[in-house]
């Protein structure tokens, strides 16, 4: 669809796809402030930070932004943990591969204490400041989270050898409060950000930003943009999903502009179709 987008609308990319350039992501003011605190303070001291929010509020986009910015800082080495459900052994395998630390277990009897010591010695001897970003952290096993805490502790907790940034839904907060073995880790969270549902104005700002960065700020009528924001229940992902569906239909029909008429045509048709499918006898 990208060639059609450029030919029809002068767009450099689809502004509503998740894979838009990181530098073109919309950054609300609270998120911008959190990034500054992490970049200029937290990573220098190390330790744990937590981003909490429901699906579609921007957690994964924030991790993308942090990954890009932190990997540009001299002396930092950033990595994203992509298998939050891993066992402790698999966690060490991935951690070693991510940061170039030789800590793979060679046999089933290789103790986690030995792996932990290898990590600590390598990080200290090579003056590395590793930053670990973990999306969907609520999926992590309790044993792995506790291993992270032990891995990061050094010299009786006087020094942090790792910066860890969790991104999760609210259930992880509940685990930190109610799971006895996780209370010590929860007490070590030094920076927190709650990703709230966006206001209609924030959604509108995001929509304007995405269209401008993609190359056509007048692609949608003002009425359509307001309608999208009003029907997105404060959720960025819902808004971009709706907008993407409209853009695909506009491309198919080779429409010169996206307006409110298209919105009601596309989504009233979807509603009627769903209603028909759920009628008795269908």
C-alpha positions as CSV (number, residue, x, y, z in Angstrom):
1,X,0.0,0.0,0.0
2,X,3.0,2.4,0.5
3,X,3.3,3.2,-3.2
4,X,-0.4,4.1,-3.4
5,X,-0.1,6.2,-0.2
6,X,2.7,8.2,-1.9
7,X,0.9,8.5,-5.2
8,X,-2.5,9.4,-3.8
9,X,-1.6,11.4,-0.7
10,X,2.1,12.3,-0.8
11,X,2.7,10.2,2.3
12,X,6.2,9.0,3.1
13,X,4.8,6.1,5.1
14,X,1.6,4.9,6.6
15,X,1.3,7.2,9.7
16,X,-0.9,4.6,11.5
17,X,1.3,1.6,11.2
18,X,3.2,0.5,14.4
19,X,6.5,0.5,12.5
20,X,6.8,4.2,11.7
21,X,10.2,5.7,12.3
22,X,11.0,6.0,16.0
23,X,11.9,9.6,15.7
24,X,8.3,10.3,14.3
25,X,6.5,8.8,17.3
26,X,4.3,11.2,19.3
27,X,5.6,12.0,22.7
28,X,3.1,13.5,25.3
29,X,4.7,15.9,27.8
30,X,4.6,13.4,30.8
31,X,6.4,10.8,28.7
32,X,9.0,13.4,27.5
33,X,9.7,14.3,31.2
34,X,10.0,10.6,32.1
35,X,12.5,10.0,29.3
36,X,14.6,13.0,30.4
37,X,14.7,11.6,34.0
38,X,15.8,8.2,32.8
39,X,18.3,9.5,30.3
40,X,19.9,12.2,32.6
41,X,19.6,10.6,36.0
42,X,18.4,7.1,36.4
43,X,20.8,5.3,34.1
44,X,23.8,6.9,35.8
45,X,22.7,5.5,39.2
46,X,21.2,2.2,37.9
47,X,18.4,0.3,39.5
48,X,14.7,-0.4,38.6
49,X,12.1,1.8,36.9
50,X,8.5,0.9,36.1
51,X,6.1,2.0,33.3
52,X,2.5,1.0,34.0
53,X,-0.5,1.2,31.7
54,X,-3.3,-0.7,30.0
55,X,-2.9,-1.9,26.4
56,X,-2.8,0.9,23.8
57,X,-1.7,3.7,26.2
58,X,1.8,3.9,24.6
59,X,4.1,1.6,26.8
60,X,5.8,-0.2,23.9
61,X,6.3,3.1,22.0
62,X,8.0,4.6,25.0
63,X,10.3,1.6,25.2
64,X,11.2,2.1,21.6
65,X,12.0,5.8,22.3
66,X,14.1,4.9,25.3
67,X,16.0,2.2,23.4
68,X,16.9,4.6,20.7
69,X,17.9,7.4,23.0
70,X,19.9,5.3,25.5
71,X,21.8,3.5,22.8
72,X,23.1,6.9,21.6
73,X,24.6,7.7,25.0
74,X,28.3,6.9,25.3
75,X,29.1,4.2,27.8
76,X,25.6,2.7,27.8
77,X,24.6,-0.7,26.3
78,X,20.9,-1.2,25.9
79,X,19.0,-4.4,25.2
80,X,15.3,-5.4,25.0
81,X,14.3,-8.6,26.7
82,X,11.9,-10.3,24.2
83,X,11.0,-13.5,26.1
84,X,9.5,-12.4,29.4
85,X,8.1,-15.9,30.1
86,X,11.7,-17.4,30.1
87,X,13.0,-19.7,32.8
88,X,16.0,-18.5,34.8
89,X,18.4,-20.5,32.7
90,X,17.0,-19.2,29.4
91,X,17.0,-15.7,30.9
92,X,20.8,-15.9,31.5
93,X,21.3,-17.2,28.0
94,X,19.5,-14.3,26.5
95,X,21.2,-11.8,28.8
96,X,24.6,-13.1,27.9
97,X,23.9,-12.9,24.2
98,X,22.4,-9.4,24.6
99,X,25.4,-7.8,26.4
100,X,28.2,-10.0,25.2
101,X,28.8,-11.5,28.6
102,X,30.0,-15.2,28.7
103,X,27.5,-16.5,31.3
104,X,26.0,-19.5,29.5
105,X,25.5,-22.5,31.7
106,X,27.5,-25.5,30.2
107,X,25.7,-28.2,32.1
108,X,22.6,-28.6,34.3
109,X,24.6,-28.4,37.5
110,X,26.0,-24.9,36.7
111,X,24.7,-22.9,39.6
112,X,22.9,-19.6,39.1
113,X,25.2,-18.1,41.8
114,X,28.1,-18.8,39.5
115,X,26.4,-17.2,36.6
116,X,25.6,-14.2,38.7
117,X,29.2,-13.8,39.8
118,X,30.4,-14.0,36.1
119,X,27.9,-11.3,35.2
120,X,29.0,-9.0,38.1
121,X,32.8,-9.5,37.4
122,X,32.4,-8.9,33.6
123,X,30.4,-5.7,34.1
124,X,32.7,-4.3,36.7
125,X,35.9,-5.2,34.8
126,X,34.8,-3.9,31.5
127,X,33.1,-0.7,32.8
128,X,29.8,-1.5,31.0
129,X,26.6,0.2,32.0
130,X,23.9,-2.2,30.8
131,X,20.2,-1.1,30.4
132,X,17.6,-3.8,30.1
133,X,14.2,-3.0,28.8
134,X,11.4,-5.5,29.5
135,X,8.0,-5.2,27.7
136,X,5.0,-7.2,29.0
137,X,6.9,-7.6,32.3
138,X,3.7,-9.0,33.9
139,X,4.5,-12.2,32.1
140,X,7.8,-12.8,33.9
141,X,8.2,-15.6,36.3
142,X,8.6,-14.6,39.9
143,X,11.8,-16.6,40.1
144,X,13.3,-14.6,37.2
145,X,12.3,-11.3,38.7
146,X,14.0,-12.2,42.0
147,X,17.1,-13.3,40.0
148,X,17.2,-9.9,38.4
149,X,17.2,-8.3,41.9
150,X,20.0,-10.5,43.1
151,X,21.9,-10.0,39.8
152,X,21.7,-6.2,40.2
153,X,22.7,-6.2,43.9
154,X,26.4,-5.6,44.5
155,X,28.5,-4.9,47.6
156,X,25.5,-5.1,50.0
157,X,23.2,-3.1,47.7
158,X,25.7,-0.1,47.7
159,X,26.0,-0.2,43.9
160,X,23.7,-1.1,41.0
161,X,25.3,-3.0,38.1
162,X,22.2,-2.8,35.9
163,X,19.4,-0.5,34.9
164,X,16.1,-2.3,34.4
165,X,13.0,-0.7,33.0
166,X,9.8,-2.7,33.3
167,X,6.7,-2.0,31.1
168,X,3.6,-3.7,32.3
169,X,-0.1,-3.5,33.0
170,X,-1.4,-2.9,36.5
171,X,-1.2,-6.6,37.5
172,X,2.6,-6.3,38.1
173,X,2.0,-3.6,40.7
174,X,-0.4,-6.0,42.4
175,X,2.2,-8.7,42.4
176,X,4.8,-6.3,43.9
177,X,2.4,-5.6,46.8
178,X,0.9,-9.1,47.4
179,X,3.7,-11.6,46.5
180,X,5.9,-11.8,49.5
181,X,9.0,-12.7,47.6
182,X,8.6,-9.8,45.2
183,X,8.2,-7.1,47.9
184,X,12.0,-6.5,48.1
185,X,12.1,-5.8,44.3
186,X,9.0,-3.6,44.5
187,X,10.6,-1.5,47.1
188,X,13.6,-0.9,44.8
189,X,11.5,0.8,42.0
190,X,13.0,4.2,41.9
191,X,11.2,5.8,38.9
192,X,7.6,5.2,38.0
193,X,5.3,6.4,35.2
194,X,1.6,5.7,35.0
195,X,0.4,5.8,31.4
196,X,-3.2,7.2,31.7
197,X,-5.8,7.2,29.0
198,X,-5.3,10.1,26.7
199,X,-7.6,13.2,26.6
200,X,-9.4,14.0,23.3
201,X,-6.9,16.9,22.9
202,X,-3.9,14.6,23.4
203,X,-5.4,12.2,20.8
204,X,-5.9,15.1,18.4
205,X,-2.3,16.3,19.0
206,X,-1.1,12.8,18.3
207,X,-3.1,12.6,15.0
208,X,-1.8,15.9,13.8
209,X,1.7,15.0,14.7
210,X,1.6,11.6,12.8
211,X,0.1,13.2,9.7
212,X,2.6,16.0,9.7
213,X,5.6,13.7,10.1
214,X,4.3,11.4,7.3
215,X,4.0,14.3,4.9
216,X,0.4,15.3,4.6
217,X,-1.1,17.3,7.6
218,X,-4.3,18.0,5.7
219,X,-5.1,14.3,4.8
220,X,-8.2,14.3,7.1
221,X,-10.9,16.8,7.6
222,X,-11.2,18.5,11.0
223,X,-14.6,16.9,11.5
224,X,-13.2,13.4,10.9
225,X,-10.2,13.9,13.2
226,X,-12.5,15.0,16.0
227,X,-14.8,12.1,15.4
228,X,-11.9,9.7,15.6
229,X,-10.7,11.2,18.8
230,X,-14.2,11.1,20.3
231,X,-14.6,7.4,19.5
232,X,-11.2,6.1,20.6
233,X,-12.0,6.1,24.4
234,X,-8.7,7.7,25.2
235,X,-6.7,4.9,23.6
236,X,-3.9,5.7,21.1
237,X,-4.0,2.2,19.6
238,X,-7.8,2.2,19.0
239,X,-7.4,5.6,17.3
240,X,-4.6,4.5,14.9
241,X,-6.4,1.2,14.2
242,X,-9.6,3.1,13.2
243,X,-7.6,5.6,11.2
244,X,-5.6,2.8,9.4
245,X,-8.9,1.1,8.4
246,X,-10.1,4.4,6.9
247,X,-6.9,5.0,5.0
248,X,-7.0,1.5,3.5
249,X,-10.6,2.0,2.3
250,X,-9.7,5.5,0.9
251,X,-6.8,3.9,-1.0
252,X,-9.1,1.2,-2.3
253,X,-11.6,3.8,-3.6
254,X,-8.8,6.2,-4.7
255,X,-10.5,9.0,-2.7
256,X,-8.7,12.3,-2.7
257,X,-9.5,13.1,0.9
258,X,-10.6,11.3,4.1
259,X,-13.7,12.8,5.7
260,X,-16.5,12.1,8.2
261,X,-18.7,10.6,5.4
262,X,-16.1,7.9,4.9
263,X,-16.0,7.2,8.6
264,X,-19.7,6.6,8.9
265,X,-19.8,4.6,5.7
266,X,-17.0,2.2,6.8
267,X,-18.0,1.7,10.4
268,X,-21.7,1.7,10.1
269,X,-21.2,-1.1,7.5
270,X,-19.1,-3.0,10.0
271,X,-21.7,-2.6,12.7
272,X,-24.5,-3.8,10.4
273,X,-22.4,-6.8,9.3
274,X,-21.6,-7.8,12.9
275,X,-25.3,-7.4,13.9
276,X,-26.3,-9.7,11.0
277,X,-23.8,-12.3,11.9
278,X,-25.1,-12.5,15.5
279,X,-28.8,-12.8,14.6
280,X,-30.5,-16.1,15.4
281,X,-30.2,-18.6,12.5
282,X,-27.0,-17.0,11.0
